[in-house]
Amino acid sequence: MNLNTLFILILMFMAGLALGALYFISLWETVRRLERTGGGARLLAISFVVRLAIILIVFFFLMHGHWERLAAVMIGFVVIRKILTYHLGPQKAVKVST
């Protein structure tokens, strides 16, 4: 592996961190807004479709036909998920009344 490839993979990892942060912080904000909105199911569905569409499109363009790039992006995505789960985890979960 040459230096250029390593640099690209590091950039892909960082892009995965950014995409994961966008995805999971958006999910967190959606869950926080559920209590204030009447149509919770609709809000969840729309949020899911928009978040998933953005992530899939960006993943497709970032991988540019190289599975190694996709793997680096996915690793960054999972790492930020673990970090955000730790920081925003169950101890700070929103209590949703039923």
MODELLER restraints for C-alpha pairs under 7 A, 6 or more apart:
rsr = mdl.restraints
at = mdl.atoms
rsr.add(forms.Gaussian(group=physical.xy_distance, feature=features.Distance(at['CA:9:A'], at['CA:69:A']), mean=5.93, stdev=0.5))
rsr.add(forms.Gaussian(group=physical.xy_distance, feature=features.Distance(at['CA:9:A'], at['CA:72:A']), mean=5.99, stdev=0.5))
rsr.add(forms.Gaussian(group=physical.xy_distance, feature=features.Distance(at['CA:12:A'], at['CA:69:A']), mean=6.03, stdev=0.5))
rsr.add(forms.Gaussian(group=physical.xy_distance, feature=features.Distance(at['CA:12:A'], at['CA:72:A']), mean=5.60, stdev=0.5))
rsr.add(forms.Gaussian(group=physical.xy_distance, feature=features.Distance(at['CA:12:A'], at['CA:73:A']), mean=5.04, stdev=0.5))
rsr.add(forms.Gaussian(group=physical.xy_distance, feature=features.Distance(at['CA:13:A'], at['CA:72:A']), mean=4.81, stdev=0.5))
rsr.add(forms.Gaussian(group=physical.xy_distance, feature=features.Distance(at['CA:13:A'], at['CA:73:A']), mean=4.79, stdev=0.5))
rsr.add(forms.Gaussian(group=physical.xy_distance, feature=features.Distance(at['CA:13:A'], at['CA:75:A']), mean=6.61, stdev=0.5))
rsr.add(forms.Gaussian(group=physical.xy_distance, feature=features.Distance(at['CA:13:A'], at['CA:76:A']), mean=4.71, stdev=0.5))
rsr.add(forms.Gaussian(group=physical.xy_distance, feature=features.Distance(at['CA:14:A'], at['CA:76:A']), mean=6.33, stdev=0.5))
rsr.add(forms.Gaussian(group=physical.xy_distance, feature=features.Distance(at['CA:15:A'], at['CA:73:A']), mean=6.28, stdev=0.5))
rsr.add(forms.Gaussian(group=physical.xy_distance, feature=features.Distance(at['CA:16:A'], at['CA:73:A']), mean=4.12, stdev=0.5))
rsr.add(forms.Gaussian(group=physical.xy_distance, feature=features.Distance(at['CA:16:A'], at['CA:74:A']), mean=6.03, stdev=0.5))
rsr.add(forms.Gaussian(group=physical.xy_distance, feature=features.Distance(at['CA:16:A'], at['CA:75:A']), mean=6.97, stdev=0.5))
rsr.add(forms.Gaussian(group=physical.xy_distance, feature=features.Distance(at['CA:16:A'], at['CA:76:A']), mean=4.23, stdev=0.5))
rsr.add(forms.Gaussian(group=physical.xy_distance, feature=features.Distance(at['CA:16:A'], at['CA:77:A']), mean=4.56, stdev=0.5))
rsr.add(forms.Gaussian(group=physical.xy_distance, feature=features.Distance(at['CA:17:A'], at['CA:76:A']), mean=4.54, stdev=0.5))
rsr.add(forms.Gaussian(group=physical.xy_distance, feature=features.Distance(at['CA:17:A'], at['CA:77:A']), mean=5.15, stdev=0.5))
rsr.add(forms.Gaussian(group=physical.xy_distance, feature=features.Distance(at['CA:17:A'], at['CA:80:A']), mean=5.44, stdev=0.5))
rsr.add(forms.Gaussian(group=physical.xy_distance, feature=features.Distance(at['CA:19:A'], at['CA:55:A']), mean=6.87, stdev=0.5))
rsr.add(forms.Gaussian(group=physical.xy_distance, feature=features.Distance(at['CA:19:A'], at['CA:77:A']), mean=6.59, stdev=0.5))
rsr.add(forms.Gaussian(group=physical.xy_distance, feature=features.Distance(at['CA:20:A'], at['CA:77:A']), mean=4.47, stdev=0.5))
rsr.add(forms.Gaussian(group=physical.xy_distance, feature=features.Distance(at['CA:20:A'], at['CA:80:A']), mean=5.85, stdev=0.5))
rsr.add(forms.Gaussian(group=physical.xy_distance, feature=features.Distance(at['CA:20:A'], at['CA:81:A']), mean=6.45, stdev=0.5))
rsr.add(forms.Gaussian(group=physical.xy_distance, feature=features.Distance(at['CA:21:A'], at['CA:80:A']), mean=6.29, stdev=0.5))
rsr.add(forms.Gaussian(group=physical.xy_distance, feature=features.Distance(at['CA:23:A'], at['CA:51:A']), mean=6.02, stdev=0.5))
rsr.add(forms.Gaussian(group=physical.xy_distance, feature=features.Distance(at['CA:24:A'], at['CA:81:A']), mean=6.93, stdev=0.5))
rsr.add(forms.Gaussian(group=physical.xy_distance, feature=features.Distance(at['CA:30:A'], at['CA:44:A']), mean=6.89, stdev=0.5))
rsr.add(forms.Gaussian(group=physical.xy_distance, feature=features.Distance(at['CA:32:A'], at['CA:94:A']), mean=6.56, stdev=0.5))
rsr.add(forms.Gaussian(group=physical.xy_distance, feature=features.Distance(at['CA:34:A'], at['CA:40:A']), mean=5.32, stdev=0.5))
rsr.add(forms.Gaussian(group=physical.xy_distance, feature=features.Distance(at['CA:35:A'], at['CA:96:A']), mean=6.33, stdev=0.5))
rsr.add(forms.Gaussian(group=physical.xy_distance, feature=features.Distance(at['CA:59:A'], at['CA:70:A']), mean=6.85, stdev=0.5))
rsr.add(forms.Gaussian(group=physical.xy_distance, feature=features.Distance(at['CA:63:A'], at['CA:69:A']), mean=4.97, stdev=0.5))
rsr.add(forms.Gaussian(group=physical.xy_distance, feature=features.Distance(at['CA:63:A'], at['CA:70:A']), mean=4.86, stdev=0.5))
